[in-house]
Amino acid sequence: MKYHLDTIPVWDVLKLDGECLLCALARKLELGEAERYLGASVMEPDTRIQVNDKGFCTKHHAMLYTMSNRLGHALMLESHTARTRERMKQCQDQMLKAADALEKAPLGKLSRSGSQARDEIQKQAEALKKMASTCIMCDSIQENMERYLHTFFHLYKNDTEFRTRFESSKGVCLPHMADLCRVSLSELSAKETAAFVRRLSELQTKNMDRIQEDISWFIKKFDYRYQNEPWKQSQDAVPRTVNKLRSWCVGDEPNPEE
């Protein structure tokens, strides 16, 4: 698959010198997606069709709910709910047929018809669960992040300044470290991948040591023996540690202007 290379956003987040440039990119995408779905696109037929089929996860529903456009949110909910009811009825019809078969199945040893009915109920329950777990925003963010991961490696291979700056940065969070290692296999040669994995591992170890020291010092500051000692870099150690381990989710926005 060919990706359009948009290098400016990747450079911009690297220059922020945050804990994870990819978290900053993902958050910027997320905010942009939220504004898009609550803006003019709410009335675009293609967008509504996709929203009707996928809806939003609990995280993104909560995010949309806190924004200023309740009407836009309600319009998407109305059509998505109508579509969901149609799909739910299809599952229910199959489950009710299976329930009838299960009720009529011979007692005692599980019959073939009873077993098939149980399997059908299980199948439809899984379909309902899947129906309630899709999210158009998550899918769009993931698709765009894949593009940016490929752009990252384009810069890493071809821009010495970018490579040098990244290798002296604060690294990335653990989930995005995994993403970089995964994509390196398709973007770099075998030797280049080996070298990248080594450099990334060194960078991550160095910065995880820093995070560990900060969270440990933060804890010590609650001991009276250290109350007169400086906080050093530990005052925001809790959110930085959480975000390093699980990707950005708490504390200051990874993009200061946001």
C-alpha positions as a Markdown table, in Angstrom:
| # | Residue | x | y | z |
|---|---|---|---|---|
| 1 | Met | 0.0 | 0.0 | 0.0 |
| 2 | Lys | 1.3 | 3.4 | -0.9 |
| 3 | Tyr | 1.0 | 6.3 | 1.6 |
| 4 | His | 1.0 | 10.0 | 1.0 |
| 5 | Leu | 3.9 | 11.5 | 2.8 |
| 6 | Asp | 3.0 | 14.4 | 4.9 |
| 7 | Thr | 6.3 | 15.2 | 6.8 |
| 8 | Ile | 5.4 | 18.5 | 8.4 |
| 9 | Pro | 3.1 | 17.1 | 11.1 |
| 10 | Val | 5.8 | 14.5 | 12.1 |
| 11 | Trp | 8.5 | 17.2 | 12.3 |
| 12 | Asp | 6.2 | 19.5 | 14.3 |
| 13 | Val | 5.5 | 16.9 | 17.0 |
| 14 | Leu | 9.2 | 15.9 | 17.2 |
| 15 | Lys | 10.1 | 19.6 | 17.9 |
| 16 | Leu | 7.7 | 19.6 | 20.9 |
| 17 | Asp | 10.3 | 17.4 | 22.8 |
| 18 | Gly | 7.5 | 15.6 | 24.6 |
| 19 | Glu | 7.4 | 12.1 | 26.0 |
| 20 | Cys | 6.1 | 10.6 | 22.7 |
| 21 | Leu | 5.8 | 12.3 | 19.4 |
| 22 | Leu | 3.4 | 9.7 | 18.2 |
| 23 | Cys | 1.0 | 10.3 | 21.1 |
| 24 | Ala | 1.1 | 14.0 | 20.1 |
| 25 | Leu | 0.2 | 13.1 | 16.6 |
| 26 | Ala | -2.6 | 10.7 | 17.6 |
| 27 | Arg | -4.1 | 13.3 | 20.0 |
| 28 | Lys | -4.1 | 15.9 | 17.2 |
| 29 | Leu | -5.8 | 13.5 | 14.9 |
| 30 | Glu | -8.4 | 12.7 | 17.6 |
| 31 | Leu | -9.3 | 16.3 | 18.2 |
| 32 | Gly | -9.6 | 17.0 | 14.5 |
| 33 | Glu | -11.8 | 13.9 | 14.0 |
| 34 | Ala | -14.1 | 15.1 | 16.9 |
| 35 | Glu | -14.5 | 18.5 | 15.3 |
| 36 | Arg | -15.1 | 17.0 | 11.9 |
| 37 | Tyr | -17.9 | 14.7 | 13.1 |
| 38 | Leu | -19.6 | 17.5 | 15.0 |
| 39 | Gly | -19.2 | 20.0 | 12.1 |
| 40 | Ala | -20.5 | 20.2 | 8.6 |
| 41 | Ser | -19.7 | 16.5 | 7.9 |
| 42 | Val | -22.5 | 15.5 | 10.1 |
| 43 | Met | -24.8 | 16.2 | 7.2 |
| 44 | Glu | -22.7 | 14.5 | 4.5 |
| 45 | Pro | -24.4 | 11.3 | 3.3 |
| 46 | Asp | -21.2 | 9.2 | 3.1 |
| 47 | Thr | -20.2 | 10.2 | 6.6 |
| 48 | Arg | -23.6 | 9.5 | 8.0 |
| 49 | Ile | -23.6 | 6.0 | 6.4 |
| 50 | Gln | -20.3 | 5.2 | 8.1 |
| 51 | Val | -21.4 | 6.6 | 11.4 |
| 52 | Asn | -24.7 | 4.7 | 11.2 |
| 53 | Asp | -22.8 | 1.4 | 10.7 |
| 54 | Lys | -19.9 | 1.9 | 13.2 |
| 55 | Gly | -21.0 | 4.6 | 15.7 |
| 56 | Phe | -18.5 | 5.6 | 18.4 |
| 57 | Cys | -16.8 | 3.9 | 21.3 |
| 58 | Thr | -17.5 | 4.9 | 24.9 |
| 59 | Lys | -14.3 | 7.1 | 25.0 |
| 60 | His | -15.2 | 9.0 | 21.9 |
| 61 | His | -18.9 | 9.4 | 22.8 |
| 62 | Ala | -17.8 | 10.9 | 26.1 |
| 63 | Met | -15.4 | 13.2 | 24.2 |
| 64 | Leu | -18.1 | 14.3 | 21.8 |
| 65 | Tyr | -20.6 | 14.8 | 24.7 |
| 66 | Thr | -18.2 | 17.3 | 26.4 |
| 67 | Met | -17.9 | 19.4 | 23.3 |
| 68 | Ser | -20.2 | 22.3 | 22.4 |
| 69 | Asn | -22.4 | 20.8 | 19.7 |
| 70 | Arg | -25.1 | 18.6 | 21.3 |
| 71 | Leu | -27.3 | 18.9 | 18.3 |
| 72 | Gly | -24.6 | 17.5 | 16.0 |
| 73 | His | -24.1 | 14.6 | 18.4 |
| 74 | Ala | -27.9 | 14.0 | 18.6 |
| 75 | Leu | -28.3 | 14.0 | 14.8 |
| 76 | Met | -25.6 | 11.2 | 14.5 |
| 77 | Leu | -27.2 | 9.3 | 17.4 |
| 78 | Glu | -30.6 | 9.4 | 15.9 |
| 79 | Ser | -29.6 | 7.7 | 12.6 |
| 80 | His | -27.1 | 5.4 | 14.3 |
| 81 | Thr | -29.7 | 4.2 | 16.8 |
| 82 | Ala | -32.2 | 3.5 | 13.9 |
| 83 | Arg | -29.6 | 1.5 | 12.1 |
| 84 | Thr | -28.6 | -0.3 | 15.3 |
| 85 | Arg | -32.2 | -1.3 | 16.0 |
| 86 | Glu | -32.5 | -2.9 | 12.6 |
| 87 | Arg | -29.3 | -4.9 | 13.1 |
| 88 | Met | -30.3 | -5.7 | 16.7 |
| 89 | Lys | -33.7 | -7.1 | 15.5 |
| 90 | Gln | -31.9 | -9.4 | 13.1 |
| 91 | Cys | -29.9 | -10.8 | 16.0 |
| 92 | Gln | -32.9 | -11.0 | 18.3 |
| 93 | Asp | -34.9 | -12.9 | 15.7 |
| 94 | Gln | -32.2 | -15.5 | 15.4 |
| 95 | Met | -31.8 | -15.7 | 19.2 |
| 96 | Leu | -35.6 | -16.1 | 19.7 |
| 97 | Lys | -35.7 | -19.0 | 17.2 |
| 98 | Ala | -32.8 | -20.6 | 19.0 |
| 99 | Ala | -34.5 | -20.0 | 22.3 |
| 100 | Asp | -37.6 | -21.8 | 21.0 |
| 101 | Ala | -35.5 | -24.8 | 19.8 |
| 102 | Leu | -33.6 | -24.9 | 23.1 |
| 103 | Glu | -36.9 | -25.0 | 25.0 |
| 104 | Lys | -38.2 | -27.9 | 22.9 |
| 105 | Ala | -34.9 | -29.8 | 23.1 |
| 106 | Pro | -35.1 | -33.2 | 24.9 |
| 107 | Leu | -34.1 | -33.2 | 28.6 |
| 108 | Gly | -31.1 | -35.0 | 29.9 |
| 109 | Lys | -28.1 | -35.5 | 27.6 |
| 110 | Leu | -27.6 | -32.5 | 25.4 |
| 111 | Ser | -29.3 | -33.1 | 22.1 |
| 112 | Arg | -28.0 | -32.0 | 18.7 |
| 113 | Ser | -30.8 | -29.5 | 18.3 |
| 114 | Gly | -30.1 | -28.1 | 21.8 |
| 115 | Ser | -26.4 | -27.8 | 21.1 |
| 116 | Gln | -27.1 | -26.0 | 17.8 |
| 117 | Ala | -29.5 | -23.6 | 19.6 |
| 118 | Arg | -26.9 | -22.8 | 22.2 |
| 119 | Asp | -24.3 | -22.2 | 19.5 |
| 120 | Glu | -26.7 | -19.8 | 17.7 |
| 121 | Ile | -27.4 | -17.8 | 20.9 |
| 122 | Gln | -23.6 | -17.6 | 21.5 |
| 123 | Lys | -23.1 | -16.5 | 17.9 |
| 124 | Gln | -25.7 | -13.7 | 18.0 |
| 125 | Ala | -24.5 | -12.6 | 21.5 |
| 126 | Glu | -21.0 | -12.1 | 19.9 |
| 127 | Ala | -22.6 | -10.2 | 17.0 |
| 128 | Leu | -24.3 | -7.9 | 19.5 |
| 129 | Lys | -21.1 | -7.4 | 21.4 |
| 130 | Lys | -19.2 | -6.5 | 18.2 |
| 131 | Met | -22.0 | -4.2 | 17.2 |
| 132 | Ala | -21.5 | -2.2 | 20.4 |
| 133 | Ser | -17.7 | -2.0 | 20.2 |
| 134 | Thr | -17.0 | -0.5 | 16.7 |
| 135 | Cys | -15.9 | 3.1 | 16.4 |
| 136 | Ile | -15.5 | 5.2 | 13.3 |
| 137 | Met | -13.1 | 7.6 | 15.1 |
| 138 | Cys | -10.8 | 4.8 | 16.3 |
| 139 | Asp | -10.7 | 3.3 | 12.8 |
| 140 | Ser | -9.9 | 6.7 | 11.2 |
| 141 | Ile | -7.2 | 7.6 | 13.8 |
| 142 | Gln | -5.6 | 4.2 | 13.4 |
| 143 | Glu | -5.6 | 4.5 | 9.6 |
| 144 | Asn | -4.0 | 7.9 | 9.7 |
| 145 | Met | -1.4 | 6.8 | 12.3 |
| 146 | Glu | -0.3 | 4.0 | 10.0 |
| 147 | Arg | 0.3 | 6.6 | 7.4 |
| 148 | Tyr | 2.4 | 8.7 | 9.8 |
| 149 | Leu | 4.4 | 5.6 | 10.9 |
| 150 | His | 5.5 | 5.1 | 7.3 |
| 151 | Thr | 6.2 | 8.8 | 7.1 |
| 152 | Phe | 8.3 | 8.6 | 10.2 |
| 153 | Phe | 10.5 | 5.9 | 8.6 |
| 154 | His | 10.8 | 7.9 | 5.4 |
| 155 | Leu | 12.2 | 10.8 | 7.4 |
| 156 | Tyr | 14.3 | 8.5 | 9.6 |
| 157 | Lys | 16.0 | 7.0 | 6.5 |
| 158 | Asn | 16.3 | 10.2 | 4.4 |
| 159 | Asp | 16.7 | 13.1 | 6.8 |
| 160 | Thr | 19.8 | 13.0 | 9.0 |
| 161 | Glu | 18.6 | 15.9 | 11.1 |
| 162 | Phe | 15.4 | 14.1 | 11.9 |
| 163 | Arg | 17.2 | 10.9 | 12.8 |
| 164 | Thr | 19.6 | 12.7 | 15.0 |
| 165 | Arg | 16.9 | 14.7 | 16.8 |
| 166 | Phe | 14.8 | 11.6 | 17.3 |
| 167 | Glu | 17.7 | 9.6 | 18.7 |
| 168 | Ser | 18.3 | 12.4 | 21.3 |
| 169 | Ser | 14.6 | 12.8 | 22.2 |
| 170 | Lys | 12.6 | 11.4 | 25.1 |
| 171 | Gly | 11.6 | 8.4 | 23.1 |
| 172 | Val | 8.1 | 7.2 | 22.8 |
| 173 | Cys | 5.5 | 5.4 | 24.9 |
| 174 | Leu | 5.5 | 1.6 | 25.2 |
| 175 | Pro | 2.6 | 1.0 | 22.7 |
| 176 | His | 4.2 | 3.2 | 20.1 |
| 177 | Met | 7.5 | 1.6 | 20.6 |
| 178 | Ala | 5.8 | -1.7 | 19.6 |
| 179 | Asp | 4.3 | 0.1 | 16.5 |
| 180 | Leu | 7.7 | 1.4 | 15.4 |
| 181 | Cys | 9.3 | -2.0 | 15.7 |
| 182 | Arg | 6.5 | -3.6 | 13.8 |
| 183 | Val | 6.5 | -1.1 | 10.9 |
| 184 | Ser | 10.4 | -1.1 | 10.7 |
| 185 | Leu | 10.2 | -4.6 | 9.4 |
| 186 | Ser | 8.4 | -3.4 | 6.2 |
| 187 | Glu | 10.1 | 0.0 | 5.9 |
| 188 | Leu | 13.8 | -0.9 | 6.5 |
| 189 | Ser | 16.2 | -3.5 | 5.2 |
| 190 | Ala | 17.2 | -6.4 | 7.6 |
| 191 | Lys | 20.4 | -4.6 | 8.6 |
| 192 | Glu | 18.6 | -1.3 | 9.0 |
| 193 | Thr | 15.9 | -2.9 | 11.1 |
| 194 | Ala | 18.5 | -4.5 | 13.4 |
| 195 | Ala | 20.3 | -1.1 | 13.8 |
| 196 | Phe | 17.0 | 0.7 | 14.4 |
| 197 | Val | 15.8 | -1.8 | 17.0 |
| 198 | Arg | 19.1 | -1.4 | 18.9 |
| 199 | Arg | 19.0 | 2.4 | 18.9 |
| 200 | Leu | 15.4 | 2.5 | 19.9 |
| 201 | Ser | 16.0 | 0.0 | 22.7 |
| 202 | Glu | 18.8 | 2.2 | 24.0 |
| 203 | Leu | 16.7 | 5.3 | 23.8 |
| 204 | Gln | 13.8 | 3.7 | 25.5 |
| 205 | Thr | 15.9 | 2.2 | 28.3 |
| 206 | Lys | 17.5 | 5.6 | 29.0 |
| 207 | Asn | 14.1 | 7.4 | 29.2 |
| 208 | Met | 12.4 | 4.6 | 31.2 |
| 209 | Asp | 15.3 | 5.0 | 33.7 |
| 210 | Arg | 14.5 | 8.7 | 33.8 |
| 211 | Ile | 10.8 | 8.1 | 34.3 |
| 212 | Gln | 11.5 | 5.6 | 37.1 |
| 213 | Glu | 13.8 | 8.0 | 38.9 |
| 214 | Asp | 11.2 | 10.8 | 38.6 |
| 215 | Ile | 8.3 | 8.6 | 40.0 |
| 216 | Ser | 10.5 | 7.3 | 42.8 |
| 217 | Trp | 11.6 | 10.8 | 43.8 |
| 218 | Phe | 7.9 | 12.0 | 43.7 |
| 219 | Ile | 7.1 | 9.3 | 46.2 |
| 220 | Lys | 10.1 | 10.3 | 48.4 |
| 221 | Lys | 8.8 | 13.8 | 48.6 |
| 222 | Phe | 5.9 | 12.6 | 50.7 |
| 223 | Asp | 8.4 | 11.4 | 53.3 |
| 224 | Tyr | 9.1 | 14.1 | 55.9 |
| 225 | Arg | 12.8 | 13.4 | 55.6 |
| 226 | Tyr | 12.7 | 14.8 | 52.0 |
| 227 | Gln | 10.3 | 17.6 | 52.5 |
| 228 | Asn | 12.9 | 20.3 | 52.2 |
| 229 | Glu | 14.5 | 18.8 | 49.1 |
| 230 | Pro | 13.7 | 20.2 | 45.6 |
| 231 | Trp | 11.1 | 18.4 | 43.5 |
| 232 | Lys | 13.5 | 18.2 | 40.6 |
| 233 | Gln | 11.6 | 17.0 | 37.6 |
| 234 | Ser | 9.1 | 14.9 | 39.5 |
| 235 | Gln | 6.1 | 17.1 | 40.1 |
| 236 | Asp | 4.3 | 15.7 | 37.0 |
| 237 | Ala | 5.8 | 12.3 | 37.3 |
| 238 | Val | 2.5 | 10.5 | 37.8 |
| 239 | Pro | 0.8 | 11.5 | 34.5 |
| 240 | Arg | 4.1 | 11.2 | 32.6 |
| 241 | Thr | 4.6 | 7.7 | 33.9 |
| 242 | Val | 1.1 | 6.7 | 33.0 |
| 243 | Asn | 1.4 | 8.1 | 29.5 |
| 244 | Lys | 4.8 | 6.5 | 29.0 |
| 245 | Leu | 3.4 | 3.1 | 29.9 |
| 246 | Arg | 0.0 | 3.3 | 28.2 |
| 247 | Ser | 0.1 | 6.2 | 25.7 |
| 248 | Trp | -1.2 | 9.7 | 26.4 |
| 249 | Cys | -4.5 | 9.7 | 28.4 |
| 250 | Val | -3.9 | 12.0 | 31.5 |
| 251 | Gly | -2.3 | 15.3 | 32.3 |
| 252 | Asp | -1.4 | 18.2 | 30.0 |
| 253 | Glu | -2.2 | 18.0 | 26.3 |
| 254 | Pro | 0.7 | 16.5 | 24.4 |
| 255 | Asn | 0.2 | 19.4 | 21.9 |
| 256 | Pro | 0.6 | 22.6 | 24.0 |
| 257 | Glu | -1.5 | 24.7 | 21.6 |
| 258 | Glu | -4.4 | 22.3 | 22.1 |
